[in-house]
């Protein structure tokens, strides 16, 4: 009986573990980034603005539902490294409003850069009087630290 309980317990644990599909995450994150870039280039009076904004919110809701558990754990580790007591927010809070696309790699995948006051501010005594922020960037998915508006280093990478 004890053996059966262990087997069921093991199966239950394995079913709760999710195999992370980083390519799918990157695809969905890239779609959000592209929509945010489109919105950033539009005036509020543009005829497509409201529809695009609604589509973006739906994508962001789905992204949070699909990846919050996975990304939250990585964010907690990042916050620990930075010795920050800033609350961990939903993954989409770390997405910038505007991204600069880079040239495609050999596989045609476009990565992005971020500048300025984008992402989530971080409070830490390590960075006294500096504007430190964390932003989520796709291809590969990564949390990047911006200091005083300049992209400085990757804090975590999906691969």
Secondary structure, DSSP 8 states (H G I E B T S, - for coil): -HHHHHHHHHHHHHHHS----HHHHHHHHHHHHHHHHHHHTS-TTSTTHHHHHHHHHHHHHHHHHHHHHHHHHHHHHHHHHTTB------GGGGB-S--EE----TTS---EE--SS-SEE--BGGGTTS-EEEEEETTTTEEEEEETTEEEEEEEE--
